[in-house]
Amino acid sequence: MHRTPTAPDPSLDFTLGDLLQLSAMEGALLRAGADQTGRAILRANVIEGAQLSDWGEAGDCIISSGYAFRGQDELLLTQLRRIRDKGVAVLCLKPTRFRQGLPQAVVEEAQALDFPLVELPMTAIFSNIVQESMEALFQRETHSFQVIQDKMERLLGVFLRSDDPEQTLLAVEEVIANPVMIFDEENELLVSPQSRSLLLEPLQDDIIRQLYKRTNRHTLTIRREGKSEQVPVHFFDIGGPTGIRIIIPEYYGPLSPVDQQVINRVRHLLAAEMKNALALKKLRRKYKQQFVENWLFGRLGDAIHICVSAQSDGYPVRADQSYYVAIVNLNTTRSAGRFRSQDVNVIRHIIRNLDSNIMFTVLEGKLILVVEDRPDAAASLRELSLLTEKLNYIMDKGDMSFCLSSAYPVQDLPKAYQQARTVSSISQRCGIRDHIITYDKLGILYLLALLPEDEAVEQYQNKFLRPLREYDASHRTALLETLRVYLEAGCNTQKTAQLLHSHYNTVVYRVTQIERLLGLPIHDVETQLQLRVAYKLDQLRSAPPAEG
């Protein structure tokens, strides 16, 4: 059930409208700022000098005879602008004895600035205005203090009685009449059931993205009655910019100064409540990640033991089902090419929102997914594509590749993991950035990657490529590149010339040079096969090894 906005208590602020109702202000005229009667006044300050901006403070009601400005309208205009910029609440002026009313230029400027300007009657007594104003202010402050105390006592009672953090949050929301969310240093989010259905579920990606990035943009885009609107947001940080953050969107209405004081006083209790409440949940999630890691490394025994362990950790793993492993390669340096441990909770939010049976962990900066092999392979790929979009949108991870293993029985998942690791390593080393990469797509690269790093393999590679590489280095030619393109073009000289943007005769000449240097006929099928293998080995071994 959604709550309706609760209007701030108007009696808690002493406003311009209240000032005009004082008996000491009888006969006063509001010459500018008629729509500012709700503006709060914090002090009454009598200033008899030309430099009003030097003595006035934000929230002040400045009272002056204006004697220092006689015949100096320009000086008064300048001071008017300065005190407006300084946050002064209102300026009350008496006309000079020899002038009927305030200068018209000053009134017009105050109207243009929408700044409250009050013309006092000649009979006004400043001390009476100050005395009545301060008495009213004191009464409001006393009332505000009592309201704060009442709200604090109510909340402290909830903190003492409740063992449910979500119910505690709900009580806070009832007191301040707006949603409350708490986000900790491990990117864990605590939210009441009402706020989850109201804000988080329809707006999860946008909210989690803003929380994850820890932006200080004090608005949140929400959709209400089919329309997008910007809602102001208040942040209360505990433990610095990377610590716990309390987020309060003004969904139902403005957060009053009284409610801001209430939050400031209970924020440390809220933080402690969150830590206590989430400690058990975090431990369970750690066990879930540990289960995935144990499964990947073959520490769980046969299929029955795997399924029992999965069930105890809340995963629906079936002994008669097959699973594949996907390792996510980050192809840009936008996030330093790694997932962080703090990303885990955000990834969990994303996957839960996909309503998918995807298990995951983060190892050595790699996001590793375990996915059930379903009959509808296209649906699984769509799911991974959607996951990519959300990871990039929320976490700004940039271009990604999913390195997929084949599907394996439950007890053989370690084989799937090793296969996915090999696919990931080869893809990074060889600059392969397709969205979905399988060992089938890698072709012979996958097989060659399994060869040991020994002298025989190196000699095989150098036999075909070193003569061309050395010749290119000493003669500034491009025979090695020409041969690569020639082989990829199916040994078609015309197509090779087009791909290299070279003349046909130039390519013919280079091919002849290559045959001479290698002492092999390039048109021979066996020679072509050996050259292709040598190129693939070079591609694998000349690239730096992938991290993780």
C-alpha positions as CSV (number, residue, x, y, z in Angstrom):
1,M,0.0,0.0,0.0
2,H,1.5,3.3,-1.1
3,R,1.6,6.3,1.2
4,T,0.6,9.8,0.3
5,P,2.8,12.8,0.9
6,T,2.7,14.4,4.2
7,A,3.0,18.2,4.1
8,P,5.7,19.8,6.3
9,D,4.4,21.3,9.5
10,P,4.1,25.0,8.7
11,S,4.4,26.0,12.3
12,L,8.0,24.8,12.5
13,D,9.4,27.8,10.5
14,F,9.1,31.5,11.2
15,T,8.4,32.9,7.8
16,L,8.0,36.2,6.0
17,G,4.2,35.8,6.2
18,D,4.5,35.4,10.0
19,L,6.7,38.6,10.2
20,L,4.1,40.7,8.5
21,Q,1.5,39.5,11.0
22,L,3.4,40.9,14.0
23,S,1.8,43.8,15.8
24,A,5.1,45.8,15.5
25,M,4.7,45.5,11.7
26,E,1.3,47.2,11.5
27,G,1.2,49.4,8.4
28,A,4.1,47.6,6.7
29,L,3.8,47.1,2.9
30,L,5.3,44.1,1.0
31,R,6.6,46.0,-2.1
32,A,8.3,43.0,-3.8
33,G,8.5,39.2,-3.3
34,A,4.8,38.6,-2.8
35,D,5.2,34.9,-3.7
36,Q,8.0,34.5,-1.1
37,T,5.8,34.7,2.1
38,G,6.8,31.1,3.0
39,R,10.5,32.0,3.1
40,A,12.0,31.1,6.5
41,I,13.6,33.8,8.6
42,L,16.3,32.8,11.1
43,R,17.2,36.1,12.8
44,A,16.2,39.8,12.9
45,N,19.1,42.1,12.5
46,V,19.1,45.9,12.6
47,I,21.8,47.4,10.4
48,E,22.4,51.2,10.2
49,G,25.1,51.5,7.6
50,A,25.6,51.5,3.9
51,Q,27.3,48.0,3.8
52,L,24.4,45.8,4.5
53,S,26.1,42.8,2.8
54,D,29.0,43.0,5.2
55,W,26.8,42.4,8.2
56,G,23.8,40.5,6.9
57,E,23.8,36.7,7.0
58,A,21.8,34.0,5.2
59,G,18.3,33.8,6.6
60,D,18.4,37.3,8.2
61,C,15.6,39.8,8.3
62,I,17.6,43.1,7.8
63,I,15.9,46.1,9.3
64,S,17.2,49.6,8.4
65,S,16.2,53.2,8.4
66,G,17.9,53.6,5.0
67,Y,19.4,56.9,6.2
68,A,22.8,55.9,4.9
69,F,21.4,55.6,1.4
70,R,19.8,59.1,1.2
71,G,20.5,60.4,-2.3
72,Q,22.4,57.2,-3.2
73,D,19.9,54.9,-5.0
74,E,22.7,53.2,-7.0
75,L,24.5,52.2,-3.8
76,L,21.2,50.8,-2.4
77,L,20.6,48.9,-5.7
78,T,24.1,47.3,-5.4
79,Q,23.5,46.3,-1.8
80,L,20.1,44.9,-2.7
81,R,21.7,42.5,-5.2
82,R,24.5,41.5,-2.8
83,I,22.3,40.6,0.1
84,R,20.0,38.7,-2.3
85,D,23.0,36.6,-3.4
86,K,24.1,36.1,0.2
87,G,20.8,34.5,1.1
88,V,19.3,37.2,3.2
89,A,15.6,36.5,3.7
90,V,14.0,40.0,3.6
91,L,15.0,43.7,3.7
92,C,12.8,46.0,5.7
93,L,13.3,49.7,5.0
94,K,11.9,53.0,6.2
95,P,11.5,55.8,3.6
96,T,13.6,58.8,4.4
97,R,11.8,61.7,6.1
98,F,11.8,63.9,3.0
99,R,10.6,61.2,0.4
100,Q,7.2,59.6,0.0
101,G,7.8,55.8,-0.1
102,L,10.8,53.8,-1.3
103,P,12.7,54.8,-4.5
104,Q,10.8,53.3,-7.5
105,A,14.1,52.0,-9.1
106,V,14.8,50.0,-5.9
107,V,11.3,48.6,-5.8
108,E,11.5,47.6,-9.5
109,E,14.9,46.0,-9.0
110,A,13.6,43.9,-6.0
111,Q,10.6,42.8,-8.1
112,A,12.9,41.8,-10.9
113,L,15.1,39.8,-8.4
114,D,11.9,38.4,-6.8
115,F,13.5,39.4,-3.5
116,P,11.2,40.4,-0.5
117,L,11.3,44.1,0.1
118,V,9.2,45.6,2.9
119,E,8.4,49.3,3.3
120,L,8.0,50.1,7.0
121,P,5.8,52.9,8.2
122,M,7.4,55.9,9.8
123,T,5.9,54.9,13.1
124,A,7.6,51.5,13.1
125,I,9.8,50.9,16.2
126,F,12.8,48.6,15.4
127,S,13.3,47.3,18.9
128,N,9.6,46.1,19.0
129,I,10.1,44.3,15.6
130,V,13.2,42.6,16.8
131,Q,11.7,41.6,20.1
132,E,8.5,40.2,18.6
133,S,10.5,38.4,15.9
134,M,12.9,36.8,18.3
135,E,10.1,35.7,20.6
136,A,8.3,34.0,17.7
137,L,11.5,32.4,16.5
138,F,12.2,31.1,20.0
139,Q,8.7,29.6,20.2
140,R,9.1,27.9,16.7
141,E,12.6,26.6,17.7
142,T,11.2,25.2,20.9
143,H,8.3,23.5,19.0
144,S,10.8,22.2,16.4
145,F,13.0,20.7,19.2
146,Q,9.9,19.0,20.6
147,V,8.9,17.6,17.2
148,I,12.5,16.3,16.7
149,Q,12.4,14.7,20.2
150,D,9.1,13.0,19.6
151,K,10.3,11.6,16.3
152,M,13.6,10.5,17.8
153,E,11.8,8.7,20.7
154,R,9.5,7.0,18.2
155,L,12.4,5.8,16.1
156,L,14.6,4.7,19.1
157,G,11.7,2.6,20.3
158,V,11.5,0.9,16.9
159,F,15.3,0.3,16.9
160,L,15.0,-1.3,20.3
161,R,12.0,-3.5,19.6
162,S,12.5,-4.6,15.9
163,D,14.8,-7.4,14.7
164,D,13.7,-6.8,11.1
165,P,15.8,-4.1,9.3
166,E,13.3,-3.7,6.6
167,Q,10.6,-2.9,9.2
168,T,13.0,-0.5,10.8
169,L,13.4,1.3,7.5
170,L,9.7,1.4,7.1
171,A,9.3,3.1,10.4
172,V,11.9,5.7,9.4
173,E,10.0,6.2,6.1
174,E,6.7,6.8,8.0
175,V,8.4,9.4,10.2
176,I,9.9,11.4,7.4
177,A,7.2,10.6,4.8
178,N,9.7,9.6,2.1
179,P,11.5,6.5,0.9
180,V,14.8,5.5,2.5
181,M,17.6,3.4,0.9
182,I,20.9,2.4,2.4
183,F,23.9,1.5,0.3
184,D,27.1,0.2,1.9
185,E,30.8,0.1,0.9
186,E,30.3,-3.4,-0.6
187,N,27.5,-2.2,-2.8
188,E,24.9,-4.0,-0.8
189,L,21.5,-2.3,-0.8
190,L,18.9,-2.3,2.0
191,V,15.4,-1.1,1.2
192,S,11.9,-1.6,2.6
193,P,9.4,-3.8,0.8
194,Q,7.3,-0.8,0.0
195,S,10.1,1.2,-1.5
196,R,11.4,-1.8,-3.4
197,S,8.0,-2.2,-5.2
198,L,7.7,1.6,-5.6
199,L,11.1,2.5,-6.8
200,L,13.6,-0.3,-7.1
201,E,11.8,-2.9,-9.1
202,P,10.6,-0.5,-11.9
203,L,13.7,1.6,-11.8
204,Q,16.4,-0.9,-10.7
205,D,19.0,-0.3,-13.4
206,D,18.9,3.5,-13.1
207,I,18.9,3.5,-9.3
208,I,21.7,0.8,-8.9
209,R,23.7,2.7,-11.6
210,Q,23.5,5.9,-9.7
211,L,24.3,4.2,-6.4
212,Y,27.2,2.2,-7.8
213,K,28.9,5.2,-9.4
214,R,28.5,7.2,-6.1
215,T,27.5,10.3,-8.0
216,N,26.6,13.4,-6.1
217,R,23.9,14.4,-8.7
218,H,21.1,15.3,-6.3
219,T,18.3,14.2,-8.6
220,L,16.8,10.9,-9.5
221,T,14.8,10.2,-12.6
222,I,11.6,8.3,-11.8
223,R,8.5,7.4,-13.7
224,R,5.2,8.4,-12.2
225,E,1.8,8.0,-14.0
226,G,3.6,7.3,-17.3
227,K,5.8,10.4,-17.2
228,S,9.5,10.9,-16.3
229,E,10.4,13.5,-13.7
230,Q,13.4,14.6,-11.7
231,V,13.1,14.1,-8.0
232,P,15.5,15.7,-5.6
233,V,17.7,13.3,-3.6
234,H,19.4,13.8,-0.2
235,F,22.6,11.9,0.7
236,F,23.9,11.2,4.2
237,D,27.4,9.7,4.1
238,I,28.9,7.7,6.9
239,G,32.6,6.9,6.7
240,G,33.5,9.0,3.7
241,P,32.7,8.9,0.0
242,T,33.2,5.1,-0.1
243,G,31.4,4.2,3.1
244,I,27.7,3.7,3.9
245,R,25.4,6.1,2.1
246,I,21.8,6.8,3.1
247,I,19.7,8.0,0.2
248,I,16.3,9.7,0.5
249,P,14.5,10.7,-2.6
250,E,11.8,13.4,-2.2
251,Y,9.2,11.1,-3.8
252,Y,6.3,12.3,-1.7
253,G,7.4,15.9,-1.0
254,P,10.3,18.0,0.3
255,L,12.4,16.7,3.2
256,S,12.0,19.3,5.9
257,P,14.9,20.7,7.9
258,V,13.4,19.0,11.0
259,D,13.5,15.6,9.2
260,Q,17.0,16.3,8.0
261,Q,18.0,16.7,11.6
262,V,16.3,13.5,12.5
263,I,18.2,11.6,9.8
264,N,21.4,13.1,10.9
265,R,20.8,12.0,14.5
266,V,19.8,8.4,13.6
267,R,22.1,7.8,10.6
268,H,24.8,6.0,12.6
269,L,22.1,3.8,14.2
270,L,20.8,3.0,10.7
271,A,24.3,2.1,9.6
272,A,24.7,-0.2,12.5
273,E,21.3,-1.7,11.8
274,M,22.3,-2.4,8.2
275,K,25.6,-4.0,9.2
276,N,24.0,-6.3,11.7
277,A,21.1,-7.2,9.4
278,L,23.2,-7.9,6.4
279,A,26.0,-9.8,8.2
280,L,24.2,-13.1,8.0
281,K,23.0,-12.5,4.4
282,K,26.6,-11.7,3.3
283,L,27.8,-14.8,4.9
284,R,25.3,-16.9,3.0
285,R,26.2,-15.2,-0.2
286,K,29.8,-15.9,0.5
287,Y,29.0,-19.6,0.8
288,K,27.1,-19.4,-2.5
289,Q,30.2,-18.0,-4.2
290,Q,32.3,-20.6,-2.5
291,F,30.0,-23.3,-3.7
292,V,30.5,-22.1,-7.3
293,E,34.3,-22.0,-6.9
294,N,34.4,-25.5,-5.3
295,W,32.3,-26.8,-8.2
296,L,34.6,-25.2,-10.8
297,F,37.7,-26.7,-9.1
298,G,36.2,-30.2,-8.6
299,R,36.1,-30.2,-4.8
300,L,32.6,-31.4,-4.3
301,G,32.7,-35.1,-5.4
302,D,30.1,-36.8,-7.5
303,A,26.9,-35.4,-9.0
304,I,24.8,-36.3,-6.0
305,H,27.1,-34.4,-3.6
306,I,27.2,-31.4,-6.0
307,C,23.4,-31.2,-6.1
308,V,23.1,-31.6,-2.3
309,S,25.6,-28.8,-1.8
310,A,23.9,-26.6,-4.4
311,Q,20.5,-27.1,-2.7
312,S,21.9,-26.1,0.7
313,D,23.2,-22.9,-0.9
314,G,19.9,-22.1,-2.7
315,Y,20.9,-23.2,-6.2
316,P,18.6,-25.5,-8.2
317,V,21.3,-27.7,-9.7
318,R,20.0,-31.0,-11.3
319,A,22.1,-34.2,-11.7
320,D,20.5,-35.0,-15.1
321,Q,21.3,-31.5,-16.5
322,S,24.3,-30.2,-18.3
323,Y,26.0,-26.8,-17.7
324,Y,28.5,-24.6,-19.4
325,V,30.9,-22.0,-18.1
326,A,31.2,-18.4,-19.5
327,I,34.1,-16.2,-18.6
328,V,33.6,-12.5,-19.3
329,N,36.5,-10.7,-21.0
330,L,36.5,-6.9,-20.6
331,N,37.9,-5.6,-23.9
332,T,38.4,-2.0,-22.9
333,T,40.6,-0.4,-20.2
334,R,37.6,1.6,-19.0
335,S,37.4,-0.5,-15.8
336,A,41.1,-1.5,-15.8
337,G,40.0,-4.8,-17.5
338,R,38.9,-6.3,-14.2
339,F,35.8,-6.9,-12.1
340,R,36.2,-6.0,-8.4
341,S,35.1,-7.8,-5.3
342,Q,32.8,-4.8,-4.7
343,D,31.0,-5.5,-8.0
344,V,29.6,-8.8,-6.7
345,N,26.5,-7.4,-5.0
346,V,25.6,-5.3,-8.0
347,I,26.0,-8.3,-10.4
348,R,23.8,-10.3,-8.0
349,H,21.1,-7.5,-8.3
350,I,21.4,-7.6,-12.1
351,I,21.1,-11.4,-12.4
352,R,18.2,-11.5,-10.0
353,N,16.4,-8.9,-12.0
354,L,16.9,-11.1,-15.1
355,D,15.0,-13.8,-13.3
356,S,17.6,-16.3,-14.5
357,N,19.3,-19.4,-13.1
358,I,22.8,-18.1,-13.6
359,M,25.4,-18.8,-10.9
360,F,28.5,-16.7,-10.7
361,T,31.7,-15.8,-8.9
362,V,34.5,-13.3,-9.4
363,L,38.0,-14.9,-9.6
364,E,41.2,-12.9,-10.2
365,G,39.3,-10.1,-11.7
366,K,37.2,-12.3,-14.0
367,L,33.4,-12.7,-13.9
368,I,32.7,-16.4,-14.2
369,L,29.2,-17.6,-15.0
370,V,27.8,-21.1,-14.7
371,V,24.7,-21.4,-17.0
372,E,22.3,-24.3,-17.4
373,D,22.3,-25.7,-20.9
374,R,18.7,-25.2,-22.1
375,P,17.1,-26.6,-25.3
376,D,16.5,-23.1,-26.5
377,A,20.1,-22.0,-27.1
378,A,18.9,-18.7,-28.7
379,A,17.1,-17.7,-25.5
380,S,20.4,-18.3,-23.5
381,L,22.3,-16.1,-25.9
382,R,19.6,-13.4,-25.6
383,E,20.0,-13.6,-21.8
384,L,23.7,-13.1,-22.0
385,S,23.2,-10.2,-24.4
386,L,20.8,-8.6,-21.9
387,L,23.3,-9.2,-19.1
388,T,26.0,-7.4,-21.2
389,E,23.7,-4.4,-21.7
390,K,23.0,-4.1,-18.0
391,L,26.6,-4.6,-16.9
392,N,27.7,-1.9,-19.3
393,Y,24.9,0.5,-18.4
394,I,25.1,0.1,-14.6
395,M,28.8,-0.5,-14.2
396,D,30.3,1.1,-17.3
397,K,32.4,-2.0,-18.1
398,G,32.5,-1.3,-21.9
399,D,32.8,-3.9,-24.6
400,M,32.6,-7.5,-23.4
401,S,33.2,-11.0,-24.8
402,F,31.6,-14.1,-23.3
403,C,34.1,-17.0,-23.6
404,L,31.9,-20.1,-23.6
405,S,32.8,-23.7,-22.9
406,S,30.8,-26.7,-24.3
407,A,28.0,-28.1,-22.1
408,Y,29.2,-30.7,-19.6
409,P,27.5,-33.0,-17.1
410,V,27.3,-31.8,-13.5
411,Q,30.4,-33.7,-12.3
412,D,32.5,-32.5,-15.3
413,L,32.1,-28.8,-14.8
414,P,35.9,-28.4,-14.0
415,K,36.5,-29.5,-17.7
416,A,34.1,-26.8,-18.8
417,Y,35.9,-24.2,-16.7
418,Q,39.3,-25.2,-18.1
419,Q,38.0,-25.0,-21.6
420,A,36.4,-21.5,-21.0
421,R,39.7,-20.4,-19.5
422,T,41.6,-21.5,-22.5
423,V,39.1,-19.7,-24.8
424,S,39.4,-16.6,-22.7
425,S,43.2,-16.6,-22.7
426,I,43.5,-17.2,-26.5
427,S,40.9,-14.5,-27.2
428,Q,42.7,-11.9,-25.2
429,R,46.1,-12.8,-26.5
430,C,45.0,-12.8,-30.1
431,G,42.7,-9.8,-29.9
432,I,39.5,-11.7,-30.7
433,R,36.6,-9.5,-29.4
434,D,33.4,-11.2,-30.7
435,H,30.5,-11.0,-28.3
436,I,30.2,-14.8,-28.0
437,I,33.4,-16.8,-28.4
438,T,33.5,-20.7,-28.3
439,Y,36.4,-23.1,-28.9
440,D,34.7,-23.9,-32.3
441,K,35.2,-20.3,-33.4
442,L,38.8,-20.4,-32.4
443,G,39.5,-23.3,-34.8
444,I,43.1,-24.5,-34.8
445,L,44.1,-21.8,-32.4
446,Y,42.5,-23.8,-29.6
447,L,44.5,-26.9,-30.5
448,L,47.8,-25.1,-30.9
449,A,47.3,-23.4,-27.5
450,L,47.6,-26.8,-25.9
451,L,51.1,-27.4,-27.3
452,P,53.9,-27.1,-24.7
453,E,56.4,-24.3,-24.8
454,D,59.3,-26.3,-26.1
455,E,62.2,-25.9,-28.6
456,A,60.7,-28.1,-31.3
457,V,57.5,-25.9,-31.6
458,E,59.7,-22.7,-31.7
459,Q,61.9,-24.1,-34.4
460,Y,58.9,-25.1,-36.5
461,Q,57.5,-21.5,-36.2
462,N,60.9,-19.9,-37.0
463,K,61.5,-22.1,-39.9
464,F,58.8,-20.4,-41.9
465,L,58.6,-16.9,-40.5
466,R,62.1,-15.9,-39.3
467,P,63.6,-15.5,-42.8
468,L,60.7,-13.1,-43.8
469,R,60.8,-11.2,-40.6
470,E,64.6,-10.6,-40.8
471,Y,64.3,-9.6,-44.5
472,D,61.6,-7.1,-43.7
473,A,63.6,-5.6,-40.9
474,S,66.7,-5.1,-43.0
475,H,65.0,-4.1,-46.3
476,R,61.9,-2.2,-44.9
477,T,59.6,-4.5,-46.9
478,A,56.3,-6.1,-45.9
479,L,56.7,-9.7,-47.0
480,L,55.4,-11.2,-43.8
481,E,52.2,-9.1,-43.9
482,T,51.8,-9.9,-47.6
483,L,52.0,-13.6,-47.0
484,R,49.5,-13.4,-44.2
485,V,47.0,-11.6,-46.4
486,Y,47.8,-13.9,-49.3
487,L,46.9,-17.0,-47.3
488,E,43.7,-15.4,-45.9
489,A,42.7,-14.5,-49.4
490,G,42.9,-18.1,-50.4
491,C,46.2,-17.5,-52.4
492,N,44.3,-15.3,-54.8
493,T,46.7,-12.7,-56.1
494,Q,44.1,-10.3,-57.3
495,K,42.2,-10.3,-54.0
496,T,45.4,-9.9,-52.1
497,A,46.3,-6.8,-54.1
498,Q,42.9,-5.3,-53.4
499,L,43.1,-6.0,-49.6
500,L,46.6,-4.5,-49.5
501,H,45.7,-1.6,-51.8
502,S,48.7,-2.6,-53.9
503,H,49.3,-3.2,-57.6
504,Y,48.8,-6.7,-58.9
505,N,52.4,-6.9,-60.2
506,T,53.7,-5.8,-56.8
507,V,52.0,-8.7,-55.1
508,V,53.3,-11.2,-57.8
509,Y,56.8,-9.9,-57.2
510,R,56.5,-10.2,-53.4
511,V,55.2,-13.8,-53.6
512,T,58.1,-14.7,-55.8
513,Q,60.5,-13.2,-53.2
514,I,58.8,-15.2,-50.5
515,E,59.2,-18.4,-52.4
516,R,62.9,-17.7,-53.0
517,L,63.6,-16.9,-49.3
518,L,61.7,-19.9,-47.9
519,G,62.8,-22.3,-50.7
520,L,59.2,-23.6,-50.9
521,P,56.4,-23.5,-53.5
522,I,53.6,-21.5,-52.0
523,H,51.0,-22.9,-54.3
524,D,51.6,-26.4,-52.8
525,V,48.7,-27.3,-50.5
526,E,51.0,-28.9,-47.9
527,T,53.2,-25.8,-47.8
528,Q,50.2,-23.6,-47.3
529,L,49.0,-25.7,-44.4
530,Q,52.4,-25.4,-42.7
531,L,52.6,-21.7,-43.3
532,R,49.1,-21.2,-41.8
533,V,50.1,-23.3,-38.7
534,A,53.2,-21.2,-38.3
535,Y,51.2,-18.0,-38.5
536,K,48.7,-19.2,-35.9
537,L,51.6,-20.2,-33.6
538,D,53.1,-16.8,-34.0
539,Q,49.8,-15.1,-33.3
540,L,49.5,-17.1,-30.1
541,R,53.0,-16.7,-28.8
542,S,53.9,-13.2,-29.9
543,A,51.0,-11.7,-27.9
544,P,51.5,-11.1,-24.1
545,P,49.7,-13.7,-21.9
546,A,46.3,-12.7,-20.7
547,E,45.8,-11.7,-17.0
548,G,43.9,-14.1,-14.8
